[in-house]
Each structure stands twice: as C-alpha cells, then as structure tokens.
Amino acid sequence: MTRLAPLLEPRSVAVVGASARPGSFGDQLVAQLLGGGYRGAVHLVNPRYREVAGRPCHRSLADLPGPVDLAVLAVPNAALEAQLQAAAAAGIPAAAIFASCIEGDPPDGAVAPLAERLRAIAEAAGMVVCGGNAMGFLNLEQSLRVCGFPEPADLPGGPVAVVSHSGSVFSALLHNDRGLRFNLVVSAGNELVTSAAAYLDHALELPSTRVVALFLETVREPAAFRAALAKAAARAVPVVALKVGQGRAARAMVAAHSGALAGEDGAYQALFDAYGVARVATLDELADTCELLAGRRAGPGGLAAIHDSGGERAHLLDLAERLRVPLAGISEATRRKLAAVLEPGLPATNPLDAWGTGNDADQIFATCIQALLEDPATAALALNLDLTTEPTPDTSYTGLAVDAAAATAKPVAVIANLASAADPAEAATLRAAGVPVLEGTATGLAAFGHLLAYRDFLAHRERVDNLGSPPSGPASTGAVDNPAHPVPGWATLPHRGTRQRRVRVPRAQGRGAGGQGVRDRWRRRLDEAARPPGEGGRPLHEAGWLSGAGPLDQMVRALDEAEGLALLGDWGVPVVAAEVATGLEEALEAAGRVGWPVALKTAAPEVAHKSDVGGVRLGLDGPERLAVAYADLAARLGPRVLVAAMANPGVELALGVVADPQFGPLVMVAAGGVLVEVLGDRRFALPPVDHRQAMAMLDRLAVRPLLDGVRGAPPADLDAVARAVVDLSVLAVDLGDRLAALDLNPLVAGPDGCVAVDALVVARPG
C-alpha cells in the first residue's frame, strides 16, 4: 500500500457539490460513483439539498456521521479554497479537484494565485490530491469511479494501468472498443500536489498491473519519477509512454495548456532509454503496444511473420527496416520444412508469403506457422492478415492463430493490416482466446519492436541500479596522468611529441587515493572557474568569461582549450598533443615537440567558438607558414595561441555533457563539425553508459554509415569511439554537478582509433 491509498483505494468517499439537478456535474459525478458499484461508504454534501439520489445530503464536511478518506470536490473555483480547507480541518487525507484552479480577480488579501494557495493547504495537512483541472480516476478493481463525465458502464478490470495528463486521452482509452482493459485509469490534471510519479508508483504495487501507459506533458518530480521507473524495471513491468511537446510549437502549447515545462526531448529520450520505457508516437501505437506487452514476454531471436500477400509482406519489410525491428534469421532446416509444403514460386523465407492458389491453404499455413515457431531464432510470431469478413473463407485465420498460440509459449499476435477493415467479431474471438490483435501494420510492427527491445532491456537491467554511480574512471582507478600537476598552470598536455594521446588504465574496484585526488582537484578548479566575474580584481577577459553572454549574473566561465583537453585526458578520453604559447618563438618550439604539421588556434580566454572569429589555422607544415598564421591571429585576437598536432583524417563526431534542468547531466553523441547544429543528428543518455549502450547511441546516428567507410575510406574503430563515450560518461557522473556544458567537437574517428581535437568546458555557476 502506498501513500495514495486514501485517494485511489478509499474506504469512504464524500462528494462535496452533489446535486439533484439533472445533467449537472454534481449529478453526473454521483451517478458515476453510485452506478459503478463502489462498496465503500458514500457521503453527499451540499447545503442546498437534504437528499440526493435517494441518500441523505449533509450541509458540510463537518456534519458527516463518520470518517472519510476521500473528499471529492465537485465545486467551482470560487469555492475550492474553502472546501479544501474544510477537508483538511476534518482530517480527510485525500481530495479530488476537477476545476481549473484559475480564478479571475483574487479575493481581497490574497497574495498568491489560487493554485498555490490550494497547494499550501494540502501540503500543510499532508493531503494527496488528484487534479486540479482533471477528469478524476477509475479504480476498476474496486468499482470506484471518481469522475463527473459519462464513461462506459460495466467496464471489466484488466492488466493495464493508465496515467494521463490529458483528460481527453483518459476518456478515449476508457471508450476503446478493442478490449483493452484496465485496473486503474487516472487523469492527473495539473498535479497541484500529487504527480504522475506517485500514480506510477502506486500502480506498480497492484498485483494485476502487467503494463503501465503514460500520456505525459512533463515530469514535475524528476527524482521521484526516476525512482518509479527504476521500480518498474526491478519488477519487470513495462512502461509505455507517449510524451508530447517535442517541437518548439508543441512545447509552447503544453505550457499554455497546463503551465508545465515540457522539457528538452533529447533528455526524455535519454530517460526512457535508461529505464527501458517503450516510447510511442501515437495513441494507436500506445494501444497496440499495451495490448501486446500485457501478454507474453519474448525470448531470444527476432520476429517471424506469415502473410497471405506478397505485397503486404514487402510492406512489412520496408517498415521493419525503418523501425529497426529485428527479424528472425530462420535456419536452413526451417527453410526446408517450409519449402516442402509451399506451392511453387513461393520462397521459403521470413517474412513468409504462404498463399499460392488457395488449395489446402489451411494445412499449408498451419505447417508453416509450426515450423516458424519451432525455429530457435523466432522470438515471436505475427500473423499479418487483413482479417476481413469472408462469405466463404477457404481457411480460418482466426482458428489458425488461436491454435498457434495454444501450442507455444512464445508471443503470437495478429496484425490487422488495415484496422478499419478488420472484422470486429473475428478480433473479439481472437482476444477472448488470449491472442492480441494489433490494429495497423506500422503500429503493430512497432509494438513487436517494443516487445523485443524490452526483452533486451531486461537482460541488462542491472545497470539501472548504477545510474548516477561511476563504474570506473579516475575516481575509481587512480589518475590517468600527472595527478600532482597544478591544473591552473598547465601550459602543455603530457606525452609531448606524440601525435595523439591514448592512455588506457586497468579498471579496478573502489576509489583509489590518487584518482580521488584528480576528481577533487578538477572539482575545485571548476568551482574556481564559476566564481563571479571580476573577482580578485581580474578583468573579465582575463578571467575567461565568455563575451556576448548577456548580463553579468548570467555569464559563464569556460576553461581554456588546453585545460579542457587535459580534463578529458584525465578521464581516459584520447586527446591531441597540444601546448599553449604566448609568442612566435614559443609556438615554433611547441610545434617541434608535438610534430609537424600542426594546427594553430587562438587561445584568447573570451573566445569560445574559435572558427566563428577566424581563429583556427590547420595543416601548417613548416615554420614559415606557422609564422604567417601566428602574425594574423596575434594581431586580431591576441598573442596567446594553442599549438596542436594535426589529427589523422577520419569521420568527425561530437561528444558532450549537457546539464539538463530536470534530469541532470546527460551524455551526448552527435555528428561532428557544423553538422551537429545543422542536422540535429544527436543522441543523449543518462550517465554512466556501458559499451553496449555507447554502441547503440552510435548506431542511431544518421551519420553512422560514414563510420563503416564510404568511397574507399577505411572503416573507423567503433570500439575506440564507444570507449571514449563510456569514459566521458564517467566524467559526467564525477563532475556533472560542476558543469554547465562540455563540448568535444570534433572527435575524429579513424581506423586507428579516435582523438579529440577541441574541447570547450563551461563551469556551472554555484
């Protein structure tokens, strides 16, 4: 039992605003509550009536004859504050609010908006509250309907729990005609007190919950929400989420609708990836995914599919490639079994088109289905059919699907290619036999993709316990390099004379003293960098404050590139050899040490993006060219420069650490150079990530094929790139609370590894 039990599982309910006026909100709410069959005590409150719906009606909450767990406030905004205060005074632990909680002219003496005053009352009394601006909730296991809107009668209970920020989605799901059944459905509204995290946590305590569906505008309690997702992962209960507000316009609409901060979409995707949440794009995909995930779990392998159409089979293949749904690679033995019964001209493959002339179709399909299911590479089977009503069918696909599901423990479902053409009676027969019917090729195939992805997540879910805790890195392995060197004075990076720095150290358990020292030293350095500008009498440009950043209290301090590269190197990320110089002679000597050709960059503290101001010269292969380049940079941008070894040619990527205001530090992998801004080709993850996750992030990039080599270029060392991502994720855990941003762009990936050639590290103001 959770703290929401008085709200969602009350022993007694009081309806404030109960009405005898037909069609009124108070009338409908009483009708829903009494008509639903709720078995607890029901008290009605309205000073205008002595009786409503044949029951006594009391003047106030203070006049009730017995204790109450839940006060249902069916009153307008003007009466909300007084009635919630009365509920708190009566010791009622829970309330439901339907009104918007937005008033016109506040009453005399009010110093805060109505919503804030209501929140203060509830929090002071320790109350949990559904709403405001909500449609209520249904607990179908207890026949409890706290809803003032007409919802379908005689709804049976089921394995799906729903939490929705949209009242319309709440109602639409209750009205579904596909047999999707629920145990708990909540319209959370604007979450004055009680958030989606608490509802999710409660739903996970219900033994009947097999899957949870979320319709989210925002997450108001990020830590609690993450804890609830971790709980779902630990209990192997899949969560399906439709998060709205992805684009700029949609985020603005969400804010206008509920006052919610929609948040950056990349952060939500990182959150969902970390906890195995199946993210869906549409309500139809949500319904299909919930129906499938409420059933059997998938084992090893991919999806097998059988069709009665070559064209629809090709359609599925196109979609599977786009949606990245893994298909089963069936064995030669299975192919021989299929070939033995298929009519001439039908290839024995997966997906399989088993329809020829129609002769003996039932036997052919039954044999093929059995062969596909018996193949060890098949994790699940989809029967892709139109499921139309046939006046004289040659075969009963419904019977075949029911028999197939009964003969195996693997997931078996029917995908109706065109939902509007499916015969409702056939679909009902299948569902009654425990066979999901997925309504649409794209959404049905996506649901199978989520099923297989959740299987893969469960195989690695132990890493959920490690989120936010570094598995390795300098804090646990000791310093990678030069732990005693005073960071603020570093003018050079170690390993002079090398083309790039690739330092690997054995991973060890526990924090080594030297490694802890490196971590603490960099934390102190970032704290120093975040001090207010001009502190200690230093001019802004000398203190490293970025120009054009706005008012002083909003400006941020960036470490110079040499320090940024040093920081990365201390966490094992490969970086180029580089040195800072303040004159031509120093620059020439540095070039001799790092090795020709070199890159020359301005090291002016106030310049963050050097290429934007013409502050980079590449491929300088001798002293004369270096001297010309230095003269230009020194004249325009100052004498301080960075001399760095040129990286070998390769594919440019970008790595980074981003401080998300809701979910903390995120690790970013993206297309490099200017492409990161032009294409928006990037993926985020909650740190730390392991090698498998790092590879998955790379695989999702649009530029991923470039890493395999194009037009004769050799393939890049993907393992090296993944290791760099893993190391950066450990840095994000160790220093994330001190970073406003870390931008490593580009990271050049080639056949011999990868190397960071530029780094911007911005300290987070305290």
C-alpha positions in Angstrom: 0.0 0.0 0.0 1.3 3.5 -0.9 0.5 6.9 0.4 -2.1 7.2 -2.3 -4.3 4.5 -0.8 -6.7 7.0 0.7 -7.1 8.6 -2.7 -7.2 5.6 -5.0 -8.4 2.9 -2.6 -10.6 4.9 -0.1 -12.8 3.1 2.4 -15.2 6.1 2.3 -15.9 9.0 0.0 -17.6 12.3 0.4 -18.9 14.2 -2.6 -18.9 18.0 -2.0 -21.2 19.6 -4.5 -23.5 16.6 -5.0 -26.6 17.8 -7.0 -30.1 16.7 -7.8 -30.2 18.9 -10.9 -30.2 16.5 -13.9 -27.2 16.8 -16.2 -25.2 18.9 -13.7 -21.6 18.0 -12.9 -22.5 17.1 -9.3 -25.4 14.9 -10.6 -23.2 13.0 -13.1 -20.5 12.5 -10.5 -22.9 11.0 -8.0 -24.4 8.8 -10.8 -20.9 7.5 -11.8 -19.9 6.8 -8.2 -23.1 5.0 -7.2 -23.7 3.4 -10.5 -20.2 1.9 -10.7 -20.9 -0.4 -7.7 -18.4 1.1 -5.2 -18.7 -0.9 -2.0 -17.4 1.7 0.5 -19.4 4.4 2.3 -20.6 7.3 0.3 -21.5 10.7 1.9 -23.1 13.5 -0.1 -22.5 17.2 0.8 -24.5 20.2 -0.4 -26.3 22.7 1.9 -29.0 23.2 -0.8 -30.3 19.7 -0.5 -31.4 17.3 2.2 -31.4 14.4 -0.1 -29.7 13.5 -3.4 -30.2 10.2 -5.4 -32.2 8.8 -2.5 -29.4 9.4 0.0 -29.1 11.9 2.8 -27.3 15.1 1.9 -25.3 16.9 4.6 -24.7 20.6 4.9 -20.9 20.4 5.3 -18.0 18.0 5.7 -18.0 18.8 9.4 -21.5 17.3 9.7 -20.7 13.9 8.3 -21.6 10.9 10.5 -18.3 9.0 10.0 -14.7 9.3 8.9 -13.9 10.0 5.3 -10.8 9.0 3.3 -11.5 11.0 0.1 -13.2 14.3 -0.4 -14.4 14.7 -4.0 -14.7 18.5 -4.6 -17.3 19.0 -7.4 -17.3 22.7 -6.8 -16.3 25.7 -8.9 -13.0 27.6 -8.5 -14.6 30.2 -6.2 -15.5 27.5 -3.6 -12.4 25.4 -3.9 -10.2 27.1 -1.2 -12.9 27.0 1.5 -13.8 23.4 0.7 -10.3 22.1 0.6 -9.6 23.9 3.9 -12.7 22.2 5.4 -11.4 18.8 4.2 -8.1 19.5 5.8 -9.7 20.6 9.0 -11.8 17.4 9.1 -8.6 15.4 8.9 -9.5 13.9 5.4 -6.3 12.7 3.9 -7.2 12.9 0.2 -9.1 15.1 -2.3 -10.0 15.2 -5.9 -10.3 18.5 -7.7 -11.9 19.0 -11.2 -12.0 22.8 -11.5 -9.2 24.6 -13.3 -7.8 26.3 -10.2 -7.5 29.5 -12.1 -9.5 32.5 -10.7 -10.4 35.8 -12.2 -9.9 38.5 -9.6 -8.4 37.1 -6.5 -10.1 37.8 -3.2 -9.1 40.7 -1.1 -5.9 40.0 0.8 -4.8 37.1 -1.5 -1.1 37.3 -2.2 -0.7 34.1 -4.2 -2.6 32.5 -7.1 -5.4 30.1 -6.2 -3.4 27.0 -7.3 -0.5 28.0 -4.9 -2.9 28.6 -2.0 -4.6 25.2 -2.6 -1.2 23.5 -2.7 -0.2 25.1 0.5 -3.4 23.9 2.3 -2.9 20.4 1.0 0.8 20.2 1.9 0.3 21.6 5.3 -2.3 19.0 6.0 -0.3 16.2 4.4 -3.1 15.5 1.9 -2.8 13.8 -1.5 -4.8 15.5 -4.3 -5.9 14.4 -7.7 -6.0 17.4 -10.1 -6.9 20.1 -10.4 -8.1 20.6 -13.9 -8.6 16.8 -14.1 -11.3 14.4 -15.0 -10.7 12.2 -12.0 -9.9 8.5 -11.9 -11.4 5.0 -12.1 -10.2 2.1 -9.9 -11.9 -0.7 -11.7 -10.7 -3.4 -9.2 -12.7 -1.6 -6.5 -15.6 -0.5 -8.8 -14.7 3.1 -7.9 -15.5 5.9 -10.3 -14.5 9.4 -9.3 -15.4 11.1 -12.5 -18.1 13.6 -13.4 -18.3 12.6 -17.1 -20.1 9.7 -18.7 -17.8 6.7 -19.1 -18.8 3.3 -20.4 -20.8 1.1 -18.0 -19.7 -2.4 -16.9 -16.1 -1.9 -17.7 -14.3 -5.1 -16.7 -10.9 -4.9 -15.0 -7.7 -5.8 -16.7 -3.9 -5.6 -16.6 -3.2 -2.1 -17.9 -2.8 0.9 -15.7 -3.0 4.4 -17.2 -1.8 7.8 -16.0 -2.6 10.7 -18.4 -2.1 14.4 -18.4 -4.8 14.7 -20.9 -8.4 14.3 -19.8 -9.5 13.5 -23.4 -6.9 10.7 -23.7 -8.1 9.4 -20.3 -11.7 9.2 -21.6 -10.8 7.9 -25.1 -8.9 5.0 -23.7 -11.9 4.1 -21.5 -14.1 4.1 -24.6 -11.8 1.8 -26.7 -13.7 -1.0 -28.4 -10.7 -3.3 -28.8 -10.9 -5.0 -25.5 -8.1 -3.1 -23.8 -8.9 -3.5 -20.1 -7.6 -1.5 -17.1 -7.2 -1.8 -13.4 -6.5 1.9 -12.8 -7.0 4.9 -15.0 -6.0 8.4 -13.7 -6.5 11.8 -15.2 -3.7 13.6 -13.3 -4.5 17.2 -14.5 -2.1 19.9 -13.4 -0.8 17.9 -10.5 -1.2 20.5 -7.7 0.2 18.1 -5.1 0.3 14.6 -6.5 2.3 13.9 -9.6 2.5 11.2 -12.3 5.4 9.7 -10.4 3.2 8.9 -7.4 0.5 7.4 -9.5 3.0 5.2 -11.4 4.5 4.1 -8.1 1.0 3.1 -6.8 0.1 1.3 -10.0 3.2 -0.8 -9.6 2.0 -2.0 -6.2 -1.1 -3.5 -7.8 -0.6 -7.2 -8.4 -2.7 -7.1 -11.5 -0.6 -4.5 -13.3 1.2 -6.0 -16.3 1.9 -2.8 -18.1 1.6 0.9 -17.4 0.6 3.5 -20.1 1.7 7.1 -19.6 0.5 10.2 -21.6 2.9 12.9 -20.5 3.2 16.6 -21.0 6.0 17.0 -18.5 7.6 15.4 -15.4 7.2 17.6 -12.4 9.1 15.5 -9.9 12.1 14.2 -11.8 13.7 12.3 -8.9 10.5 10.6 -7.9 9.7 9.7 -11.5 13.1 8.1 -12.0 12.6 6.2 -8.8 9.3 4.9 -10.0 10.7 3.9 -13.4 13.5 2.1 -11.6 10.9 0.3 -9.6 9.1 -0.7 -12.8 12.3 -2.1 -14.2 13.1 -4.0 -11.0 9.6 -5.6 -11.1 9.8 -6.3 -14.9 6.6 -4.2 -15.5 6.9 -2.5 -18.9 6.1 1.2 -19.1 4.7 2.7 -22.4 4.9 6.4 -22.8 3.6 9.0 -25.2 5.4 12.2 -24.5 4.0 15.3 -26.2 5.7 18.7 -26.5 8.7 17.5 -28.7 8.8 20.5 -31.0 9.1 24.2 -30.1 5.5 24.9 -31.0 4.2 21.9 -29.1 6.2 22.8 -26.0 4.7 26.3 -26.1 1.2 24.8 -26.3 1.9 22.4 -23.4 3.0 25.4 -21.3 -0.1 27.3 -22.2 -2.3 24.3 -21.5 -1.1 23.3 -18.1 1.7 25.6 -17.0 4.1 22.7 -17.5 7.6 22.8 -18.6 7.7 20.3 -21.5 11.5 19.9 -21.3 14.0 19.1 -24.0 13.0 16.0 -25.9 16.5 14.5 -26.0 16.5 14.4 -22.2 13.3 12.5 -22.2 14.5 10.1 -24.8 17.6 9.5 -22.6 15.5 8.9 -19.6 13.2 6.4 -21.4 16.2 4.6 -22.9 17.9 4.3 -19.5 14.8 2.7 -17.8 13.5 0.6 -20.7 10.4 2.7 -21.4 8.7 2.0 -24.7 8.3 5.4 -26.3 5.4 5.6 -28.8 4.5 8.2 -31.3 0.7 7.9 -31.5 -2.2 6.8 -29.4 -2.8 3.9 -31.8 0.8 2.7 -31.2 0.3 3.1 -27.5 -2.8 0.9 -27.6 -1.2 -1.8 -29.7 1.9 -1.8 -27.6 0.0 -2.1 -24.3 -2.1 -4.9 -25.7 1.0 -6.8 -26.7 3.1 -6.1 -23.7 0.3 -7.1 -21.3 0.7 -10.6 -22.6 3.7 -12.9 -23.0 7.4 -11.9 -22.9 9.7 -12.6 -25.8 12.7 -15.0 -25.7 15.8 -14.9 -27.8 15.7 -14.2 -31.5 13.7 -11.9 -33.8 10.2 -11.6 -35.2 8.8 -14.2 -37.6 5.8 -13.1 -39.8 3.5 -15.0 -42.1 1.3 -13.4 -44.7 -1.2 -14.2 -47.4 0.1 -11.4 -49.6 3.4 -10.7 -51.3 2.7 -7.0 -51.4 1.9 -6.8 -47.7 5.0 -8.8 -46.9 7.1 -6.3 -48.8 5.3 -3.5 -46.9 6.3 -5.1 -43.6 9.9 -5.5 -44.7 10.0 -1.8 -45.5 8.6 -0.9 -42.2 10.8 -3.3 -40.3 13.9 -1.7 -41.7 12.6 1.8 -40.9 11.5 0.9 -37.4 14.6 -1.3 -36.8 12.6 -4.3 -35.8 14.8 -7.4 -35.8 13.5 -10.2 -38.0 14.3 -13.9 -37.2 17.1 -15.4 -39.2 15.5 -18.8 -39.7 17.6 -21.9 -40.2 18.1 -24.0 -43.3 16.2 -26.8 -41.6 13.2 -24.5 -41.2 13.5 -23.3 -44.8 13.4 -27.0 -45.9 10.2 -27.6 -43.8 8.6 -24.5 -45.4 9.7 -25.4 -49.0 8.2 -28.9 -48.6 4.7 -27.5 -48.3 4.8 -24.2 -50.1 3.3 -24.0 -53.6 5.8 -23.4 -56.5 7.1 -19.9 -56.8 6.8 -19.0 -53.1 10.2 -18.5 -51.4 10.8 -20.2 -48.1 11.9 -17.2 -46.2 11.0 -14.9 -43.3 8.8 -12.9 -43.6 6.8 -15.6 -45.4 4.1 -15.3 -48.0 2.3 -18.7 -47.8 -0.6 -18.0 -50.1 -0.5 -19.6 -53.5 -3.6 -20.9 -55.3 -5.5 -21.3 -52.1 -5.6 -25.1 -52.3 -5.0 -26.7 -48.9 -4.3 -23.3 -47.6 -5.3 -24.2 -44.0 -2.9 -27.1 -43.9 -0.1 -25.1 -45.6 -0.5 -22.2 -43.1 -0.7 -24.5 -40.1 2.5 -26.3 -41.1 4.4 -23.1 -41.9 3.3 -21.5 -38.6 4.5 -24.5 -36.7 7.8 -24.5 -38.5 8.4 -20.8 -37.8 7.5 -21.1 -34.1 9.8 -24.1 -33.6 12.8 -22.3 -35.0 15.1 -21.2 -32.2 15.7 -17.9 -33.9 12.0 -17.0 -33.6 11.2 -14.9 -30.5 7.6 -14.1 -31.5 5.2 -14.6 -34.4 3.0 -12.2 -36.2 0.2 -13.3 -38.5 -0.2 -10.4 -40.8 -3.7 -10.5 -42.2 -6.5 -8.2 -43.3 -8.9 -10.1 -41.0 -11.8 -9.2 -43.2 -15.1 -10.9 -43.2 -15.2 -13.6 -45.9 -18.5 -15.0 -47.0 -17.0 -18.4 -47.9 -13.5 -18.4 -46.5 -11.1 -21.1 -47.7 -9.3 -21.1 -44.4 -9.9 -19.8 -40.9 -7.1 -17.5 -40.0 -8.7 -16.9 -36.6 -8.6 -20.6 -35.8 -5.0 -20.9 -37.0 -3.9 -18.1 -34.8 -5.8 -19.5 -31.7 -4.3 -22.9 -32.3 -0.8 -21.5 -32.8 -0.9 -19.5 -29.6 -2.2 -22.5 -27.7 0.7 -24.7 -28.9 3.6 -22.4 -27.9 4.8 -20.2 -25.0 6.1 -17.6 -27.5 4.2 -14.4 -28.1 1.7 -14.8 -31.0 -0.4 -11.9 -32.3 -2.4 -11.0 -35.4 -1.6 -7.7 -37.2 -4.6 -6.4 -39.0 -3.0 -4.5 -41.8 -5.9 -2.1 -42.2 -7.7 -1.5 -38.9 -10.9 -0.3 -40.4 -11.2 -3.5 -42.5 -10.9 -5.9 -39.6 -13.9 -7.9 -38.6 -14.9 -7.0 -35.0 -16.3 -10.4 -34.3 -13.1 -12.1 -35.5 -11.0 -9.7 -33.5 -13.1 -10.4 -30.4 -12.8 -14.1 -30.8 -9.0 -13.8 -31.0 -8.8 -11.6 -28.0 -11.0 -13.9 -26.0 -8.6 -16.7 -26.7 -5.6 -14.5 -25.5 -4.3 -13.6 -29.0 -3.6 -9.8 -29.3 -5.0 -8.1 -32.4 -2.8 -5.2 -33.4 -4.6 -2.6 -35.4 -2.4 -1.5 -38.3 0.8 -2.7 -39.9 3.0 0.1 -38.7 1.8 0.4 -35.1 1.6 -3.4 -34.8 5.1 -3.9 -36.0 6.3 -1.1 -33.7 4.6 -2.9 -30.8 6.7 -6.0 -31.7 9.7 -3.8 -31.8 9.0 -2.6 -28.3 8.4 -6.2 -27.1 11.8 -7.2 -28.3 13.5 -4.1 -27.1 12.1 -4.7 -23.6 13.4 -8.2 -23.6 16.9 -6.8 -24.4 16.5 -4.2 -21.7 15.6 -6.8 -19.1 18.7 -8.7 -20.0 20.8 -5.6 -18.9 18.5 -4.0 -16.4 21.1 -4.4 -13.6 22.7 -1.2 -14.9 19.6 0.7 -13.7 21.0 0.4 -10.2 24.2 2.1 -11.3 22.7 5.2 -12.9 24.5 8.1 -11.4 27.2 5.9 -10.0 30.5 5.6 -11.9 31.6 2.1 -12.7 35.1 3.2 -13.5 37.2 6.3 -14.2 39.8 8.3 -12.3 37.7 8.4 -9.2 38.0 4.6 -9.0 41.1 3.7 -10.9 43.6 6.4 -10.0 44.8 9.3 -12.1 45.5 8.6 -15.8 48.2 11.2 -15.9 50.2 13.7 -13.9 48.0 13.8 -10.7 50.3 16.2 -8.9 50.5 18.8 -11.6 48.7 22.1 -10.6 45.9 22.3 -13.1 45.6 26.2 -13.4 49.1 26.5 -14.6 49.1 23.7 -17.2 50.6 25.1 -20.4 51.1 21.7 -22.0 49.5 18.3 -22.2 51.5 15.2 -21.3 53.1 12.9 -23.9 54.9 15.6 -25.8 56.0 14.5 -29.3 53.1 12.1 -29.7 50.5 12.6 -32.4 47.7 11.9 -30.0 47.2 10.7 -26.5 45.5 7.3 -25.9 46.0 6.4 -22.3 44.3 3.2 -21.1 44.5 2.0 -17.5 43.2 -1.2 -15.9 39.8 -1.0 -14.3 39.8 -1.5 -10.6 37.1 -1.7 -7.9 36.9 1.0 -5.3 38.3 4.6 -5.2 42.0 4.9 -5.4 43.6 7.7 -3.4 45.3 9.2 -6.5 42.1 9.0 -8.6 40.1 10.6 -5.8 42.6 13.4 -5.8 42.2 14.0 -9.5 38.5 14.2 -9.2 38.6 16.5 -6.2 41.2 18.8 -7.9 39.1 19.2 -11.0 36.0 19.9 -8.9 37.9 22.7 -7.1 39.1 24.0 -10.4 35.6 24.2 -11.8 34.3 25.8 -8.6 37.1 28.5 -9.1 36.0 29.0 -12.7 32.4 29.5 -11.7 33.2 32.4 -9.3 31.6 35.8 -10.1 33.3 37.8 -12.9 36.0 40.2 -11.9 36.5 38.5 -8.5 40.0 39.2 -7.2 40.4 42.3 -9.4 40.8 40.3 -12.7 39.3 41.9 -15.8 36.6 39.8 -17.4 38.5 38.9 -20.5 41.5 37.7 -18.4 39.2 35.7 -16.1 38.0 33.8 -19.1 34.4 35.0 -19.1 32.7 34.4 -22.5 31.9 37.6 -24.4 28.4 38.2 -25.6 26.9 36.1 -22.8 24.4 38.7 -21.5 24.2 40.3 -18.0 27.0 39.6 -15.6 24.8 37.3 -13.4 24.1 35.2 -16.4 27.6 34.9 -17.8 29.6 31.7 -17.6 33.3 30.9 -17.4 34.9 28.5 -19.8 38.2 26.7 -19.2 40.7 27.3 -22.0 41.1 24.6 -24.6 44.4 23.3 -23.0 42.7 22.8 -19.7 39.6 21.2 -21.4 41.8 18.7 -23.2 43.7 18.0 -20.0 40.4 17.3 -18.2 39.3 14.9 -20.9 42.6 13.2 -20.8 42.4 12.6 -17.1 39.3 10.5 -17.7 40.9 8.5 -20.4 39.4 10.2 -23.4 42.0 10.3 -26.2 43.2 13.9 -27.0 45.7 15.5 -29.3 49.1 16.6 -28.1 49.0 20.4 -27.6 50.8 23.3 -26.0 49.9 26.9 -25.2 52.3 29.6 -26.4 52.3 33.3 -25.9 54.8 34.3 -28.6 56.1 33.1 -32.0 59.3 31.5 -30.7 57.3 29.5 -28.1 54.8 28.5 -30.9 57.7 27.3 -33.1 59.2 25.3 -30.2 55.9 23.8 -29.4 55.3 22.7 -33.0 58.7 20.9 -33.0 57.6 19.0 -29.9 54.1 18.0 -31.0 55.2 17.3 -34.5 54.5 18.9 -37.9 52.1 19.6 -39.4 50.2 21.5 -36.7 47.0 23.4 -36.1 47.2 26.9 -34.7 44.3 28.2 -32.7 43.6 31.4 -30.8 43.7 30.8 -27.0 42.1 34.1 -26.1 40.1 33.4 -23.0 37.0 35.2 -24.1 36.6 33.3 -27.4 34.5 30.2 -27.1 34.0 29.2 -30.7 37.2 29.9 -32.5 36.2 29.1 -36.0 33.4 31.8 -35.8 36.1 34.5 -35.5 38.6 33.1 -37.9 40.7 31.8 -35.1 41.9 28.5 -36.5 44.6 27.6 -39.0 45.1 24.0 -40.0 47.8 21.9 -41.7 50.7 24.3 -41.1 53.6 22.2 -42.3 56.6 24.4 -41.6 57.9 27.4 -39.7 57.2 29.9 -42.4 53.5 29.1 -42.6 53.3 29.0 -38.9 54.8 32.4 -38.6 52.4 33.9 -41.1 49.4 32.3 -39.3 50.6 33.4 -35.9 51.1 37.0 -37.0 47.5 37.1 -38.2 45.9 35.6 -35.1 48.1 37.7 -32.7 47.1 40.9 -34.5 43.4 40.2 -34.4 42.8 38.1 -31.3 45.9 38.4 -29.1 49.2 36.6 -28.7 48.0 33.6 -26.8 47.6 30.5 -29.0 47.4 26.8 -28.8 49.7 24.7 -31.0 48.2 21.2 -31.5 49.1 18.1 -33.5 47.0 17.5 -36.6 44.8 14.5 -36.2 44.8 11.9 -38.9 41.9 12.1 -41.4 38.6 10.5 -40.3 35.0 11.0 -39.6 34.1 13.9 -37.4 31.8 13.3 -34.4 30.9 15.4 -31.4 30.7 14.3 -27.8 29.4 16.3 -25.0 27.9 16.6 -21.5 24.8 18.7 -21.2 23.2 19.9 -17.9 19.5 19.2 -18.1 17.5 21.2 -15.6 15.2 18.2 -14.9 17.3 15.1 -15.1 20.8 16.3 -14.5 23.9 15.7 -16.7 23.4 13.9 -20.0 26.0 12.4 -22.3 25.7 13.4 -26.0 26.9 11.7 -29.1 26.4 13.6 -32.4 27.5 14.3 -35.9 30.6 16.5 -35.7 31.7 19.8 -37.0 28.9 22.1 -38.0 26.7 19.2 -38.7 25.7 18.9 -35.1 23.9 22.2 -35.4 22.7 21.9 -39.0 21.4 18.3 -38.9 20.4 18.0 -35.3 21.8 14.4 -35.5 22.4 13.6 -31.9 21.6 11.1 -29.1 21.6 11.6 -25.4 22.0 9.1 -22.5 21.9 9.2 -18.7 25.4 8.5 -17.3 27.1 6.3 -16.9 26.7 4.2 -20.0 28.4 0.9 -20.8 30.0 -0.2 -24.0 26.8 -1.8 -25.4 24.8 1.5 -24.8 27.6 3.6 -26.3 27.5 1.4 -29.5 23.7 1.7 -29.6 23.9 5.5 -29.4 26.3 5.5 -32.3 24.1 3.1 -34.3 21.2 5.6 -34.1 23.1 8.5 -35.7 22.2 9.4 -39.2 25.9 9.7 -40.0 26.6 6.1 -38.7 27.2 4.7 -42.2 30.2 7.0 -42.6 31.9 5.2 -39.8 31.8 2.0 -41.9 33.8 3.7 -44.6 32.5 5.2 -47.8 34.0 5.8 -51.2 37.1 3.7 -50.4 37.7 5.2 -47.0 38.6 2.7 -44.3 36.1 1.9 -41.5 36.6 3.7 -38.2 37.4 1.9 -35.0 34.0 1.9 -33.4 35.2 0.2 -30.3 37.6 3.1 -29.6 34.8 5.6 -30.1 32.5 3.7 -27.8 35.3 3.6 -25.1 35.6 7.3 -25.4 31.8 7.7 -24.8 32.0 5.4 -21.8 34.9 7.4 -20.3 33.1 10.6 -20.9 30.0 9.3 -19.2 32.1 8.5 -16.1 33.4 12.1 -16.2 29.8 13.2 -16.4 29.0 11.3 -13.2 32.1 12.6 -11.4 31.8 16.3 -12.4 28.3 16.7 -13.8 27.1 18.9 -11.0 30.0 21.3 -11.7 29.5 21.5 -15.5 27.2 23.8 -17.4 28.3 22.2 -20.6 31.2 20.2 -22.1 31.6 20.3 -25.9 34.1 18.0 -27.5 33.9 18.8 -31.2 35.2 17.3 -33.2 36.3 13.9 -32.2 38.0 12.4 -35.2 37.4 8.7 -35.7 39.6 6.7 -38.0 40.9 3.1 -38.4 43.5 3.5 -35.7 41.2 4.9 -33.0 39.8 8.3 -32.2 41.1 11.6 -30.9 39.6 14.8 -29.5 41.0 17.9 -31.2 39.0 20.6 -29.5 37.2 20.9 -26.2 35.0 23.6 -24.6 34.3 23.2 -20.9 31.9 25.6 -19.2 31.8 25.7 -15.4 28.4 25.7 -13.8 27.7 28.8 -11.6 27.3 27.9 -8.0 
